[in-house]
């Protein structure tokens, strides 16, 4: 066990969780709608026109995705006040996304409706008789294919400036691969960095699929491949522990803030500028003895870690709480999983059994 967690126990976890209801968190980024089409294979028909299979949908489910997944997890963990900032289209998917956020108690005046945009959507057909990943069909994605307009960028930045005066933490979620098409455009990122600079008590956290090093000065969460600048890794591949440990101090120095590097079942490494640790610390993951779906695991880790940091946790403690949350959400098959505070205690017991 890392020395930084040698005294971490249930009472310390209780202390951290007890602070969650007082915390105010804004989530800026790309909000997607995760829309599930539950298909009954036994009802399949053949199209008279094409002869192709006509899959029969028996249930439609939807929930906030991408930045919305972070909001869902923050809400489930008991965060006191949530703000969504970004944009949706003036379309049916946007209506459903906003309804889902409202049900979570998330304030969304900064999530601007813009008729020039589509609400990004992951459309996920899946067979109801197979709960595992094997039951998923090919996914259909709705994304914006034209640049975000300058007027919308200005509205987003204005909302951000107002929100920063009232929150304890800011989570930035950059999901869209083409920067010009999403919320975190070059202009928005530049304005964001200027606004968070010097706000010492604000926990400012960023996660970006393609441009993580653009968010200089914010706490960075990245996976093992992003740490080394590797995009589109082969399924099943992994970065050696030694490579993660040796690269992390350099990336941390470049970023100007702490860096969390996740590595699936091996856990997460963390390092911060001026850290007393001689080397990056690896916080082990929680062993999960069940089928898993890693979709959204990084987002749930973010929610647990950010709330913990805002509650006064150390870097290592925040990494552990993030791991506890992710260990629960990966077991939610066929849905955008969330974790509840009471579920973290059994997860901690499993972690302590293995790491003490």
CORZI-V355033 format. One record per residue. PSI is psi as a letter, one per 30 degrees, with the letter a starting at -180 (* if undefined). OMEGA is omega in whole degrees, -180 to 180 (999 if undefined). Layout:
# CORZI-V355033
psi->PSI omega->OMEGA
psi->PSI omega->OMEGA
This chain:
# CORZI-V355033
psi->k omega->175
psi->k omega->-180
psi->f omega->-179
psi->f omega->-179
psi->g omega->-175
psi->f omega->-179
psi->g omega->-179
psi->k omega->-179
psi->a omega->-177
psi->e omega->-178
psi->e omega->178
psi->e omega->176
psi->e omega->178
psi->e omega->180
psi->e omega->180
psi->e omega->-178
psi->e omega->-179
psi->f omega->180
psi->f omega->-175
psi->e omega->-176
psi->f omega->179
psi->f omega->-172
psi->k omega->179
psi->k omega->-173
psi->k omega->173
psi->k omega->178
psi->j omega->-180
psi->k omega->177
psi->a omega->-176
psi->j omega->179
psi->k omega->176
psi->l omega->168
psi->k omega->171
psi->j omega->-175
psi->j omega->-177
psi->k omega->174
psi->j omega->-180
psi->j omega->-173
psi->k omega->175
psi->j omega->-178
psi->f omega->-179
psi->f omega->-180
psi->g omega->-176
psi->k omega->178
psi->l omega->176
psi->k omega->180
psi->k omega->179
psi->e omega->-176
psi->e omega->-173
psi->f omega->-174
psi->f omega->179
psi->l omega->179
psi->k omega->173
psi->j omega->-179
psi->k omega->-175
psi->j omega->-179
psi->k omega->-178
psi->f omega->177
psi->k omega->176
psi->k omega->178
psi->l omega->176
psi->l omega->179
psi->l omega->179
psi->k omega->180
psi->l omega->-178
psi->c omega->177
psi->e omega->178
psi->f omega->176
psi->e omega->176
psi->e omega->179
psi->e omega->-180
psi->e omega->-180
psi->e omega->176
psi->e omega->180
psi->e omega->-179
psi->e omega->179
psi->f omega->173
psi->g omega->177
psi->k omega->-173
psi->e omega->-178
psi->k omega->-176
psi->k omega->176
psi->k omega->175
psi->k omega->-180
psi->k omega->-178
psi->b omega->176
psi->l omega->166
psi->l omega->171
psi->l omega->175
psi->i omega->-172
psi->l omega->-178
psi->e omega->179
psi->e omega->177
psi->e omega->177
psi->e omega->-179
psi->e omega->179
psi->e omega->-180
psi->e omega->177
psi->e omega->179
psi->e omega->179
psi->e omega->178
psi->e omega->179
psi->f omega->178
psi->f omega->-178
psi->g omega->-177
psi->k omega->177
psi->k omega->-169
psi->g omega->178
psi->f omega->178
psi->g omega->175
psi->j omega->-166
psi->k omega->175
psi->k omega->-178
psi->k omega->-176
psi->f omega->179
psi->f omega->-177
psi->l omega->167
psi->l omega->172
psi->j omega->-180
psi->k omega->-174
psi->k omega->169
psi->j omega->-180
psi->j omega->-169
psi->j omega->173
psi->k omega->178
psi->k omega->180
psi->k omega->-177
psi->f omega->-177
psi->g omega->177
psi->j omega->-175
psi->f omega->-177
psi->l omega->178
psi->f omega->-180
psi->f omega->-180
psi->f omega->-177
psi->k omega->171
psi->l omega->171
psi->k omega->-178
psi->k omega->174
psi->k omega->-177
psi->k omega->171
psi->j omega->-180
psi->l omega->175
psi->k omega->-178
psi->g omega->178
psi->l omega->-177
psi->k omega->174
psi->k omega->-175
psi->k omega->180
psi->e omega->-180
psi->e omega->179
psi->e omega->176
psi->e omega->-180
psi->e omega->179
psi->e omega->179
psi->e omega->-180
psi->e omega->178
psi->e omega->178
psi->e omega->180
psi->e omega->-179
psi->e omega->178
psi->e omega->-176
psi->e omega->-174
psi->f omega->178
psi->f omega->-171
psi->g omega->-175
psi->l omega->176
psi->f omega->-177
psi->k omega->175
psi->k omega->175
psi->k omega->179
psi->k omega->-177
psi->j omega->-177
psi->j omega->-173
psi->e omega->-172
psi->k omega->-174
psi->e omega->177
psi->j omega->-170
psi->e omega->-176
psi->f omega->-173
psi->f omega->-173
psi->a omega->179
psi->e omega->-174
psi->i omega->177
psi->l omega->178
psi->e omega->-180
psi->e omega->-179
psi->e omega->180
psi->e omega->179
psi->e omega->178
psi->e omega->179
psi->e omega->-178
psi->e omega->179
psi->e omega->-177
psi->e omega->-176
psi->f omega->-178
psi->k omega->178
psi->f omega->177
psi->i omega->-170
psi->e omega->-176
psi->f omega->180
psi->k omega->171
psi->j omega->-180
psi->j omega->-168
psi->k omega->-179
psi->k omega->174
psi->k omega->-176
psi->k omega->-178
psi->e omega->-174
psi->f omega->-168
psi->h omega->-172
psi->e omega->-177
psi->f omega->174
psi->f omega->-172
psi->h omega->-179
psi->k omega->179
psi->f omega->175
psi->l omega->171
psi->k omega->-176
psi->k omega->171
psi->k omega->179
psi->l omega->175
psi->l omega->-174
psi->e omega->-178
psi->e omega->178
psi->e omega->178
psi->e omega->-179
psi->g omega->180
psi->g omega->-179
psi->k omega->178
psi->k omega->177
psi->h omega->178
psi->l omega->177
psi->k omega->177
psi->k omega->179
psi->f omega->-179
psi->l omega->-179
psi->l omega->175
psi->k omega->-180
psi->k omega->180
psi->e omega->-177
psi->e omega->180
psi->e omega->177
psi->e omega->-177
psi->e omega->-178
psi->f omega->-178
psi->e omega->-172
psi->e omega->179
psi->e omega->179
psi->e omega->179
psi->e omega->179
psi->e omega->179
psi->e omega->179
psi->e omega->-175
psi->f omega->-178
psi->g omega->180
psi->l omega->-180
psi->l omega->179
psi->k omega->172
psi->k omega->180
psi->j omega->-177
psi->k omega->-179
psi->h omega->174
psi->b omega->-173
psi->f omega->177
psi->f omega->176
psi->b omega->-176
psi->k omega->173
psi->k omega->178
psi->k omega->177
psi->k omega->-178
psi->k omega->176
psi->k omega->-179
psi->g omega->-178
psi->k omega->176
psi->f omega->-180
psi->k omega->180
psi->f omega->-178
psi->l omega->176
psi->k omega->180
psi->k omega->175
psi->k omega->176
psi->j omega->-174
psi->k omega->174
psi->l omega->175
psi->k omega->177
psi->k omega->-180
psi->j omega->-179
psi->i omega->-178
psi->l omega->173
psi->k omega->-177
psi->l omega->172
psi->j omega->-174
psi->f omega->-179
psi->k omega->178
psi->g omega->-179
psi->e omega->178
psi->e omega->179
psi->e omega->179
psi->e omega->173
psi->e omega->179
psi->e omega->-178
psi->e omega->-179
psi->e omega->-178
psi->e omega->-178
psi->e omega->178
psi->e omega->-180
psi->e omega->178
psi->e omega->179
psi->f omega->178
psi->f omega->178
psi->g omega->180
psi->l omega->173
psi->l omega->178
psi->e omega->-178
psi->e omega->178
psi->e omega->179
psi->e omega->178
psi->e omega->179
psi->e omega->179
psi->e omega->176
psi->e omega->178
psi->e omega->179
psi->e omega->-179
psi->e omega->-178
psi->e omega->-179
psi->f omega->179
psi->e omega->-175
psi->f omega->-179
psi->f omega->179
psi->f omega->177
psi->j omega->-176
psi->k omega->175
psi->g omega->178
psi->l omega->173
psi->j omega->-168
psi->k omega->174
psi->l omega->179
psi->k omega->177
psi->l omega->-177
psi->e omega->-177
psi->f omega->179
psi->f omega->-178
psi->f omega->-177
psi->e omega->175
psi->e omega->178
psi->e omega->177
psi->e omega->179
psi->e omega->178
psi->e omega->180
psi->e omega->-179
psi->e omega->180
psi->e omega->-177
psi->f omega->-170
psi->g omega->174
psi->* omega->999
